[in-house]
Amino acid sequence: MSASGVVREIGWRTLSVLAELGGMLVFTIAFLKAAVTPPLRGRRFVEEIYNQGFLSLIIVCISGLAVGMVLGLQGYNTLVRFGAEGSLGTVVGLGLIRELGPVLTALLVVGRAGSATAAEIASMVTSEQLDGLRMMSIDPIEIVVAPKALALIFVMPILTTLFVLFGLAGAYFIGVGLMGLDAGIFISGLKSSIRFSDDIGGCFFKALIFGFLAGLIATYRGYNAAPTAAGVSAATTSTVVVTSVAVLIGDYFVTALWGFRI
Amino acid sequence: MMQGSPAYDAHVRFEHVRMGFGTRTVFEDLVCGFPRGQISVLLGGSGSGKSTLLRLLGGLIRPAAGKIFVGDDEVTGAPEPTLYQIRSKIGMLFQGGALLDSLTVFDNLALPLREHSDLSEDAITETIRAQLSAVGLEKIDHLLPGQLSGGMLRRAALARAILREPEILLCDEPFSGLDPSSVKRIEMLLAKVNQERGITVLVVSHHIASTLRLADHALLLLPGRSVEGKPADLHRSEDAEVADFFDEDLAIDDVTPTASETLGS
């Protein structure tokens, strides 16, 4: 490629990225406006909580339990080498609450509910349902996007809490039930090391941020999908990929900022 | 290409509209109009811009240049709140119906009434039942769109499109994929809507025989130009491109009588 071709390519890609960011900013503003402006779509919001939250319960709880059991097993076998197996509750509790709970829950919810949200909205684009709403002077962002995105933001902290609780139960089962660690030591280690404002507050804050990212990216990708079968597929895939990367990168910044606050 | 003011009272006007997608130009300099209170049919080959014209008119997409008017209201350049006002005068029947999958037929029809009127639930129910009955649908209001046949879906969508008593009804391929009896039924309903309510109807269709039975006015979109007039005049046109279009797609016996005439008789 010639030098001018390279410059043109870079310029074109830069403009594309700027257009995407601008589009997302406009979409975010429209979503926030719809979210706070009456009428609030209570019934649709509740339906979406069912679709995105309730239907994700089993996958989140089972995954939480499995992760907790693995952490319990790995943690115990590592700590016992140093004679520190009594710290299992602390290690598992901090790991789950500060990092693994919010991050893994977000990845699970994006894979199940985020992708479904993007696919549903993209299908509505393909079948002209969103245009049908526009032609009836009804804003699709208000009636379709806002309830779905708000529901994802709302359910993420709840699902994260369940993931953490099931994770702790799994670790307790392995540490206390199988490895014979004293239950009092496990619980007291957990209680003494977990601080409400730092750890639990940080966990909820992360879950809210991840819920916002998941809700916004899933609805944006679906809303701007090409009106073809390939467009639906691309919207679904990009939702999972972009949100997963955004959650992992966002996790670093939230952790750093939350740490500085302390 | 038609130039200058049309001889009829144009309800919809396109003035020097240019439109394209990427490198493909759909309209270079489209000038046309559609008469008030009549049924107009948009004809043309695939990719000639028939559906694009309806979407431009509804403000769903914006042209690169030119002006589009619905009555005295300019659609082009209008901000979204103004477009919503203009769209309150327009009903649109989409090719696939565009009913919301997740709502029952009743809730689909109730949606615009709940959003834009202060009617009580009882009044909404009464209005919807009457509207469904008018399109020959009864006892289906509890069904989801996915549970309807193609013809029923199209009629339910038509009921929704005319629910708010629009001045203009846009129909994008209303006959595609339907059996002959369903086509006749939709034809009759469109003619009835036009005659009883005085609605200006614009129909896009590949079903040329059917749309010519129905239409009072026709616009044929050809590469780089458009021709409009009465369907019978276009059919007899000496313009080679126009004649070729009709020769390929139309059986002369299907042209008469019009659905309006059938309805009137």
Interface residues (C-beta under 8 A of the other chain):
Chain A: S123 M124 S127 E128 Q129 D131 G132 L133 R134 M135 M136 S137 I138 D139
Chain B: R55 G58 L60 E80 Y84 Q85 R87 S88 I90 G91 M92 F94 Q95 G96 A98 L99 L100 D101 L111 P112 E115 H116 R160 R164
